[in-house]
C-alpha cells in the first residue's frame, strides 16, 4: 500500500451525522444540517465507520490495513522493521497513529548491551572495533529511519560471531547461518543489529556508513590496545597466505599508514611500500623475521581471533626457530 491514504479520524459531529444517515437521512441533508463536508458524508454512507481502540474512523482499505498491523504488532511484539516488511507502513507514520489511537509504543528493542563501544577499554572491544572498521557495514534504512550494523562472513568463520554476541550480551540465536552468497553460492553466516546508542558510539569511533574502502583509524585508542585493534582489522581485511609467504592488509591509505607506522615503530620492521590497486591500497610483509615479530605482537594476550589465521601465524613462527608465540 505505497499510496496509502491517511486515516480519517471522525469528529463527534461526523459520527452523529453518520448515525442519522444510517437512520434514513441523506448525506446532503446531514451536510446542510450540521455544516459537514458533503464528500465525507457521501464516503461514510458508502464505506461505513470502524473503531480502533475506541477511536472512530472512516472505514476504508487504509484503516483496515492499519488495524491489522496494530493487532499484529501487539500480538507478536515485533519491531517496526517487521511492520514495514509485512505491511509497508513506515515506522514514523506507524508510531504517529499509535499515539493518535492512544496506544503504547512497545519497547521492541533487541535485549543487549548497547553501551559496549562507548569506551574502548578491553582487548575484546579493541579487536571488534578493528574488525568492524574492516568488514562491518553500517547501512541507513530510510523506511524505518535507523542504522543497522551487518556483518557477513563465510560459514567456516561464522563461529566468531558468537564471540561478538557474548560481548554485546546478545542471544546467539540472532546469528543467521543459512545465508547464501548471491554470486558464489557459498553458505554464509551473518548478524544484523541496530540501536541508536550503539550506532552512534561506533560512528564516533570511525565505523562509517557505506565506507567502501574509506576506513578511518580510531586514533584515540589506548596504546596498549592497538595490537588487538590491528588484529581485528587483519581478520576482517587482511591475509596470511597459506604458503606462509606474506602477511598483508587491504584498505584505505589512511588506515594502512596508521598500521604501518605503528608496526614499524613498535617492532623495528624493514620499510615496506603501500601500493595502490584501483580504488584500494595494499600493504604486505614478506621478511620472515618481520612476519614473526608481527604474529608474536598481534596475538600476545589475544582472546579473539579467527582460528585459521592464528594457526597460519603459528606456522610462520615455527619457521623461525628463535621465536615462539606467547
Residue pairs with C-beta under 8 A, 6 or more apart in sequence:
1 61
1 62
1 65
1 87
1 88
1 89
2 88
4 61
4 62
4 65
4 88
4 89
5 60
5 61
5 62
6 62
7 57
7 58
7 62
7 63
7 66
7 97
8 40
8 57
8 58
8 60
8 63
9 55
9 56
9 57
9 100
10 18
10 44
10 49
10 56
10 57
10 58
13 34
13 36
14 36
14 40
14 41
14 44
15 49
15 56
16 34
17 30
17 31
17 33
17 34
17 36
17 41
17 44
18 41
18 44
18 45
18 49
20 30
20 33
21 27
21 30
21 41
21 44
21 45
25 33
27 38
27 41
27 42
27 44
27 45
28 38
28 41
30 36
30 41
31 37
31 38
31 41
40 58
43 58
43 60
44 58
47 58
47 59
47 60
48 59
49 56
49 57
49 58
49 59
50 56
50 57
50 58
50 59
50 63
50 64
50 67
51 57
52 63
52 66
52 67
52 70
52 101
53 70
53 101
53 102
53 103
54 102
55 100
55 101
55 102
57 63
65 87
65 89
66 89
66 94
66 97
68 87
69 83
69 86
69 87
69 89
69 94
70 97
70 98
70 101
70 103
72 78
72 83
72 86
72 87
73 83
73 94
73 106
74 106
76 82
77 106
77 108
78 108
79 108
79 109
79 110
80 91
80 94
80 95
80 108
80 144
81 91
81 141
81 144
81 146
81 194
83 89
83 91
83 94
84 90
84 91
84 94
84 143
84 144
90 143
90 144
90 145
91 143
91 144
91 145
91 146
92 145
95 105
98 104
98 105
99 105
109 195
110 170
110 174
110 193
110 194
110 195
111 169
111 170
111 171
112 168
112 169
112 170
112 193
112 195
112 198
113 168
113 169
113 170
114 195
114 196
114 197
114 198
115 197
115 198
115 201
116 125
116 167
116 168
116 169
116 198
116 201
117 125
117 128
117 129
117 198
117 201
117 202
117 205
118 197
118 201
120 126
120 129
120 205
120 218
120 221
120 222
120 225
121 222
121 225
122 225
123 225
123 228
123 301
123 302
123 303
123 304
124 163
124 167
124 228
124 303
124 304
125 167
125 225
126 221
126 222
126 225
126 226
126 228
126 229
126 232
127 228
127 229
127 231
127 232
127 235
127 302
127 303
127 304
127 305
128 164
128 167
128 232
128 304
129 202
129 205
129 207
129 218
129 221
129 229
129 232
130 228
130 229
130 230
130 231
130 232
130 233
130 234
130 235
130 236
131 232
131 233
131 235
131 236
132 149
132 151
132 202
132 207
132 232
132 236
133 206
133 207
133 215
133 216
133 217
133 218
133 229
133 232
133 233
133 236
133 255
134 215
134 232
134 233
134 235
134 236
134 237
134 238
134 251
135 151
135 153
135 235
135 236
135 237
136 149
136 150
136 151
136 202
136 207
136 236
137 149
137 150
137 151
137 152
137 210
137 211
138 147
138 148
138 149
138 199
138 202
138 203
138 207
138 208
138 209
138 210
138 211
139 147
139 148
139 150
139 209
139 210
140 146
140 147
140 148
140 209
141 147
141 148
146 194
146 196
146 199
147 194
147 199
147 203
147 209
148 192
148 193
148 194
149 192
149 193
149 194
149 198
149 199
149 202
149 207
150 190
150 191
150 192
151 161
151 164
151 190
151 191
151 192
152 179
152 188
152 189
152 190
153 160
153 161
153 188
153 189
153 190
154 186
154 187
154 188
154 189
155 177
155 186
155 187
155 188
155 189
156 308
157 189
157 306
157 308
158 175
158 177
158 188
158 189
160 235
160 304
160 306
161 172
161 175
161 189
161 190
161 191
162 172
162 175
163 304
164 170
164 191
165 171
165 172
165 174
165 175
165 191
168 193
170 193
174 191
174 192
174 193
175 189
175 190
175 191
176 189
176 190
176 191
176 192
177 187
177 189
178 187
179 187
179 188
179 189
179 190
180 186
180 187
180 188
181 187
181 188
203 209
205 218
205 220
206 215
206 216
206 217
206 218
208 214
208 215
208 216
213 251
213 252
213 279
213 280
214 252
215 237
215 251
215 252
215 254
215 255
216 252
216 254
216 255
217 254
217 255
217 258
217 259
218 229
219 258
221 229
226 262
227 297
227 298
227 300
228 298
228 302
228 304
230 259
230 262
230 263
230 298
231 298
231 299
231 302
231 304
231 305
232 304
233 249
233 251
233 255
233 259
234 240
234 247
234 249
234 298
234 309
235 305
235 306
235 309
237 249
237 250
237 251
238 247
238 248
238 249
238 250
238 309
239 246
239 247
239 248
239 250
240 246
240 247
240 309
240 312
240 313
240 316
241 247
241 248
241 312
242 312
244 291
244 312
244 315
244 316
244 319
245 286
246 284
246 285
246 286
246 291
247 284
247 285
247 291
247 294
247 295
247 313
247 316
248 282
248 283
248 284
248 285
249 255
249 256
249 259
249 282
249 283
249 284
250 280
250 281
250 282
250 283
251 280
251 281
252 280
252 281
253 274
253 276
253 281
256 274
256 281
256 282
256 283
257 274
259 283
260 272
260 274
260 283
263 269
263 294
263 297
264 271
264 272
266 297
267 290
267 293
267 294
267 297
268 293
269 285
269 287
269 290
269 293
269 294
270 287
270 290
272 283
272 284
272 285
273 283
274 281
274 282
274 283
275 281
275 282
275 283
276 282
285 291
285 294
288 316
288 319
288 320
289 320
291 316
292 316
292 317
292 319
292 320
292 323
293 323
295 313
295 314
295 316
295 317
295 325
296 317
296 323
296 324
296 325
296 326
298 313
299 305
299 310
299 313
299 325
299 326
300 325
300 326
301 326
302 310
313 325
314 325
317 323
317 324
317 325
